[in-house]
Amino acid sequence: MSSRERVLRALNHEVPDRAPIDLGGNQTGIHKFAYEALVKHLGIADELRIMDAVQQLARPCEAVLERFHVDTRYIAAGAPEGFDGRIRQNVRDGRLWHDLRDEFGVVWSMPDDRPYYMDISRHPLARATIKDLADYPFPKGDDPSRFAGLREQASRLRGETPYAVVSGISGVVYETCWYLRGLESWFMDLVSDPAFCEALLDQVLRFWLDWFRLFLDEVGDLVDVIMIGDDLAGQTGPLFRPEVYRRIVKPRQKRLVQYIRSRTKAKVWYHTCGACIPYIPDLIDNGIDALNPVQLSAKDMDPAALKSRFGDRMVFWGGAIDSQHVLPKASPDVVRDQVRRNVEALKPGGGYVFNSVHNIQAGVPPENIVAMFDAGYEFGFYD
């Protein structure tokens, strides 16, 4: 069975020969420091390439992907011509910072003495009113230059390799709004100024509808999985009231998902961290096929219970191991045992793709990374 066949069977809730394995996406990747330690441990020579500046994720080389039997390969659109996305160095309060201004005008910053991640240092709409939105320079989603060469890249993967073709993260409708506004202000707006939230959501939705129109023109017939996502939950439950989500956010997300589904046969993969059980029926109603990352350490996110309740309607993509407490801190034997138990809970009947819970973070021992993927391969086979 080829990797593409294996992934598609799992996504169709059919039993493949083994559970597919994923590594290398924006939510299924590996931090640069963990990657450097991993390739050294494996004896693989590779030059570090950053594929996600904000999260400081490394792009895994083909040797690493083959070592771990990874069944996915990623494609991603770029920034449009004329956009200056260079990271600039600036000194503030005697400290050197690396600053990145994204297409929406949000500034992300990382201190040079702790180069782990970028956090938002400027929310450009922090003091904006609903009237200001009409004049704000939102980026153009359907700038054709951002998709240059994408079809050639996807065609090569589709025609010359056995792997499933997966898109980079896109369709970030809700989170982009709080990036622009600020998280605390955005949550207050949801209650006190919902008209502002709806107006901003509509602007961001328009960007993504335009973006997907050209993206699907280019590769809608070639891509197997499309990744979208917005974090809706935290460690103990929803980040805001589900009834507010259903009234304000969900209609925009559903419109985007239904548009994607109308243009391609690709499966739609949705990312939300946290204790997201209250939202799973909504995501299914929106048209989502797969849920990532299946955060086991969050409240009530037991893999067996999730599989029993939603496994006939939702594919679980992730959920291999507790990435907060076990993967970085336990022994390889404990890692192997937890992977075995979680895979055995999630894989029955298909509907499961193997990955850790979110990105592998800095400081995770390479021995534990190897133990995780080797166990996922060993225990992923079906009888």
C-alpha positions in Angstrom: 0.0 0.0 0.0 1.5 3.4 -1.0 1.6 6.2 1.5 -1.1 8.1 -0.3 -3.4 5.1 -0.4 -2.7 4.6 3.3 -3.6 8.2 4.3 -6.7 8.2 2.1 -8.0 4.9 3.5 -7.5 6.2 7.0 -9.3 9.5 6.2 -12.1 7.5 4.7 -12.5 5.5 7.9 -11.3 2.4 6.2 -8.6 0.1 7.5 -5.2 0.5 5.9 -2.2 -1.8 6.4 -1.0 0.5 9.2 -1.8 3.9 10.7 -0.2 6.6 8.5 2.5 8.7 10.1 2.9 12.4 9.8 5.7 14.9 10.5 6.7 18.2 9.1 3.6 20.5 9.2 3.0 23.8 11.0 1.3 21.9 13.8 3.0 18.5 13.4 6.6 19.7 13.1 9.7 19.9 15.2 11.4 22.8 16.9 14.9 23.7 15.5 16.7 22.8 18.7 15.0 19.4 19.0 15.7 18.8 15.3 19.4 19.7 15.6 19.8 17.2 18.5 17.8 14.6 16.6 19.8 14.6 13.4 23.0 14.5 15.4 21.7 11.5 17.3 20.7 9.7 14.1 24.0 10.5 12.4 22.2 12.4 9.6 23.9 15.4 8.0 21.4 18.2 7.4 21.6 22.0 7.2 19.0 23.6 9.4 16.2 25.3 7.4 13.5 27.2 9.2 10.0 26.5 7.7 8.0 28.5 10.3 9.7 31.6 11.7 7.1 32.3 14.4 7.3 28.8 15.9 11.0 28.3 14.9 10.2 25.0 13.2 12.8 23.1 11.2 12.1 21.6 7.8 12.8 17.9 8.2 15.1 16.4 5.5 14.1 13.4 3.4 16.4 11.1 5.3 14.6 11.9 8.6 11.2 11.5 7.0 12.2 8.1 5.5 13.7 7.0 8.8 10.4 7.5 10.5 8.2 6.1 7.7 6.4 9.4 7.2 3.6 9.2 4.7 3.0 12.9 4.2 4.8 15.6 2.2 3.8 19.3 2.5 3.3 22.1 0.0 2.7 25.7 0.9 1.9 29.0 -0.9 4.3 31.9 -0.4 4.0 35.6 0.2 3.1 37.9 -2.7 5.7 39.7 -4.7 6.6 43.0 -3.1 6.0 41.8 0.5 9.0 42.3 2.6 9.0 39.5 5.1 12.6 39.8 6.2 13.3 39.4 9.9 14.9 42.6 11.2 17.1 43.1 14.2 16.3 45.9 16.6 17.6 46.9 20.1 15.0 47.7 22.7 15.9 48.4 26.3 19.4 47.1 25.8 18.2 43.8 24.4 18.5 42.5 20.8 15.2 41.5 19.2 14.3 39.7 15.9 11.2 41.3 14.5 8.9 40.1 11.8 5.9 42.1 10.4 3.4 39.8 8.7 1.1 40.6 5.8 -1.6 41.7 8.1 0.7 44.2 9.9 1.1 42.1 13.1 4.6 42.3 14.5 6.1 39.2 16.0 9.3 39.4 18.1 11.9 37.0 19.5 14.7 37.9 21.9 18.2 37.0 20.7 19.2 35.6 24.1 16.2 33.3 24.2 15.5 32.3 20.5 12.7 29.8 21.0 9.6 31.4 19.5 8.2 34.7 18.3 5.4 36.4 20.3 3.2 39.3 19.2 4.7 42.6 20.1 2.3 44.8 18.2 -1.4 44.4 17.5 -2.1 47.0 14.8 -5.9 47.2 15.4 -5.6 47.4 19.2 -7.3 50.8 19.3 -9.3 50.6 16.1 -13.1 51.2 15.8 -15.4 49.5 13.3 -15.1 52.6 11.1 -11.3 52.1 10.9 -11.6 48.7 9.3 -12.8 50.2 6.0 -9.4 52.0 5.7 -7.1 49.3 7.0 -4.7 47.9 4.4 -5.7 44.2 4.6 -3.6 42.0 2.3 -4.9 40.7 -1.0 -5.6 37.0 -0.8 -5.9 36.4 -4.5 -2.5 37.9 -5.5 -1.5 35.3 -8.1 2.2 35.8 -7.3 1.9 34.0 -4.0 1.0 30.8 -5.8 3.8 30.8 -8.4 5.4 27.4 -8.9 2.9 25.7 -6.5 1.3 23.5 -9.2 4.7 22.3 -10.4 5.6 21.4 -6.8 2.4 19.5 -6.2 2.5 17.8 -9.6 6.0 16.5 -8.8 4.9 15.1 -5.5 1.8 13.6 -7.0 3.5 12.1 -10.0 6.9 11.1 -8.8 6.5 10.1 -5.2 4.1 7.8 -3.3 3.3 10.3 -0.6 0.0 12.1 0.4 0.2 15.8 -0.6 -0.8 18.0 2.4 -1.1 21.8 2.4 0.5 24.1 4.9 -1.7 25.8 7.5 -4.3 28.2 6.0 -7.8 29.4 6.7 -7.0 31.0 10.0 -10.2 33.0 10.2 -10.7 33.6 14.0 -7.1 33.7 15.3 -6.0 36.3 12.8 -8.6 38.6 14.3 -7.1 38.5 17.8 -3.6 38.8 16.4 -4.8 42.1 15.0 -6.8 43.2 18.0 -5.1 41.6 21.0 -6.5 38.6 22.8 -7.9 40.3 25.9 -9.5 43.0 23.8 -10.9 40.5 21.4 -12.6 38.5 24.1 -14.1 41.7 25.5 -15.3 42.6 22.1 -17.1 39.3 21.7 -19.3 40.3 24.6 -19.4 44.1 24.4 -19.0 44.9 20.7 -20.0 41.8 18.6 -20.6 44.1 15.6 -16.9 44.9 15.5 -16.0 41.2 15.7 -18.3 40.3 12.9 -16.9 43.1 10.7 -13.3 42.0 11.3 -14.1 38.4 10.9 -15.7 39.2 7.5 -12.6 41.0 6.4 -10.4 38.1 7.3 -12.9 35.6 5.8 -12.8 37.5 2.5 -9.0 37.2 2.5 -9.2 33.5 2.9 -12.0 33.0 0.4 -9.9 34.9 -2.2 -6.8 32.9 -1.2 -8.5 29.6 -1.6 -10.1 30.5 -4.9 -6.6 30.8 -6.5 -5.1 28.0 -4.4 -7.7 25.5 -5.5 -7.5 26.7 -9.1 -3.8 25.7 -8.9 -3.8 22.5 -6.9 -7.3 21.6 -5.9 -7.0 18.4 -8.1 -3.6 17.5 -6.7 -3.7 18.0 -2.9 -5.0 15.2 -0.6 -5.4 17.1 2.6 -6.0 20.8 3.4 -5.0 22.1 6.8 -7.0 24.9 8.4 -7.4 25.9 12.0 -8.1 28.2 14.9 -7.6 27.4 18.6 -11.0 27.4 20.3 -10.1 25.7 23.6 -7.6 25.8 26.4 -6.3 23.3 28.9 -9.7 23.0 30.8 -12.3 23.9 28.2 -13.4 26.4 25.6 -11.6 29.8 25.5 -15.0 31.5 25.2 -18.6 30.5 25.4 -19.7 28.0 22.8 -22.9 29.9 22.2 -20.8 33.0 21.2 -18.8 30.8 18.9 -22.0 29.4 17.3 -23.5 32.8 16.8 -20.4 34.8 15.6 -17.5 32.6 14.6 -19.0 29.4 13.3 -21.0 30.8 10.4 -17.7 32.2 8.9 -15.7 29.0 9.5 -18.5 26.9 8.0 -18.7 29.1 4.9 -15.0 28.7 4.3 -15.1 24.9 4.8 -18.1 24.5 2.5 -16.4 26.6 -0.2 -13.3 24.4 0.0 -15.3 21.2 -0.2 -17.2 22.6 -3.2 -14.0 23.0 -5.1 -11.9 19.9 -4.2 -12.1 16.2 -3.1 -9.3 16.9 -0.6 -10.1 16.1 3.0 -10.2 19.1 5.4 -8.1 18.9 8.6 -8.9 21.3 11.5 -6.5 22.3 14.2 -7.5 23.4 17.7 -5.6 22.7 20.8 -7.2 22.1 24.2 -10.3 20.5 25.7 -12.3 20.9 22.5 -15.0 18.3 23.0 -17.9 20.8 23.1 -16.9 22.0 19.6 -16.4 18.6 17.9 -20.1 18.4 16.8 -19.8 21.9 15.4 -16.7 21.0 13.5 -18.4 17.9 12.0 -21.4 20.1 11.1 -19.0 22.6 9.4 -17.7 19.8 7.2 -14.4 19.0 8.9 -12.9 15.5 8.2 -10.0 15.4 10.7 -9.2 16.9 14.1 -5.7 17.8 15.2 -3.8 17.7 17.6 -6.0 15.6 20.0 -4.4 17.2 23.2 -4.4 14.2 25.6 -3.3 16.3 28.6 -6.4 18.6 28.4 -9.5 18.0 30.4 -11.6 15.0 29.3 -9.5 14.3 26.1 -9.3 10.6 26.7 -8.4 8.9 23.4 -10.7 5.8 23.9 -13.6 8.0 24.9 -13.1 10.3 21.9 -12.9 7.3 19.5 -16.0 5.8 21.0 -18.0 9.0 20.8 -16.8 10.5 17.5 -14.7 8.0 15.7 -17.3 7.1 13.1 -17.5 10.8 12.0 -14.1 12.4 12.8 -10.6 11.3 12.0 -8.1 11.9 14.8 -4.8 13.2 13.5 -2.3 13.2 16.4 -2.9 12.1 20.0 0.1 9.8 20.1 1.6 11.0 23.4 1.3 13.6 26.1 3.7 16.2 24.7 3.6 18.3 27.8 4.7 15.8 30.5 5.7 12.5 29.0 7.5 13.1 25.7 10.0 15.7 27.1 10.5 14.1 30.6 9.9 10.4 30.6 12.2 7.5 29.7 12.0 6.0 26.1 10.3 2.9 27.6 7.5 5.0 29.1 7.2 6.9 25.8 6.9 3.6 23.9 4.3 2.3 26.3 2.1 5.4 26.2 2.3 5.5 22.4 1.2 1.8 22.3 -1.8 2.5 24.5 -2.9 5.6 22.6 -2.5 4.1 19.1 -4.4 1.0 20.2 -7.2 3.2 21.4 -7.4 5.5 18.3 -6.6 3.2 15.3 -9.4 0.6 15.3 -11.5 0.8 12.1 -9.2 3.4 10.5 -9.8 7.1 11.0 -6.4 7.7 12.6 -3.2 9.4 11.5 -0.2 9.1 13.8 1.6 12.2 15.2 2.6 13.6 18.5 0.3 16.2 20.2 1.4 19.4 18.4 5.0 20.3 17.5 7.9 18.5 19.1 9.4 21.2 21.4 12.9 22.3 22.2 14.5 20.1 24.8 12.7 16.9 24.0 15.5 14.2 24.1 16.2 12.7 20.7 15.9 9.2 22.2 12.3 9.9 23.1 11.5 11.2 19.6 12.9 8.0 18.1 11.0 5.9 20.6 7.8 7.7 19.8 8.0 7.2 16.0 9.3 3.7 16.2 6.5 2.7 18.5 4.0 4.4 16.2 5.3 2.3 13.3 5.4 -0.9 15.3 2.0 -0.7 16.9 0.3 1.0 14.0 -0.1 -2.2 11.9 -3.5 -3.7 11.6 -4.1 -7.5 11.8 
